[in-house]
Amino acid sequence: MQNNLVSILIPTYNRADFLDYSLGIHIPMIEKYNIQIMIFDNASTDNTQEVVKKWAHRYPHLIYHRHNE
């Protein structure tokens, strides 16, 4: 069951390496609480989408939205 009291919102643009590092640090700390993570990608041109897909397989409460521009 998802925790509806707290959500983490992450805006990003071409910061795939930092996003991967940050999710790797924070998901293990919050996964027992089922806290939703929402990532808003401002049309990154790096591998941000692949990083999010990798973590979405491990953490089902991760939501990703990519803006077109």
N, C-alpha and C positions, 0 to 999 in steps of 0.2 A: 504494500500500500504506500502510495506517495504521500509525503509530508506536505500538507497544503499551507503550513504556517510560514515557511521560509523558502525562498528561491534565490539562487545565485545567478546574476545576469552578467554576461561577459561580452562586451563589444570587442571586435577584433578587425584588423586589416593587416594582412601580410606579416603575421606574427606566429606562424605555425610552430616554430621551434619553442617559443615561449608558451604557447597554448598547450602543447604536448607536455612540457615540463610542469606547468601549473596544474593540469588535470591529473598528472601522475602523482603529484604531491597531495592534492585536495580530495580526489575521489576516495582514496583509502580512508581518509579521516571522516568523510560524511556518509559513506555508503550504508552504514548501519542505520542511519536516520532517514534514508530515502528522500533526501533533499533534491529538488529539481534544479538542474543546471540548464540555463538557456544561453545559447551562443548566437550572437548576431554578427554575421560576417558582412562587412561592407565591401563586397566584391573583390576579395583577395585574389591575387594572381599566383600565389604560392600553393603549397600542398595542404592548406587549411582543411579542405573538405576530407582528405584522406585521414588526417589526424582525428577529426571528429568521428568519422566512421569507425576508426580503430577503437576509440573510447566508448562509442555508443554500443558496441557489441558487449562490452564489459559492464556498462552502467546504463540500465534501461530508462533512467529518469533524465537523460540528456536530450535536450531539444535543440535543433539546429535550424537557423533561418539564414539564408544567404540572399542579400540584396543584389539586384542586377547591376547596380552602379553605385 
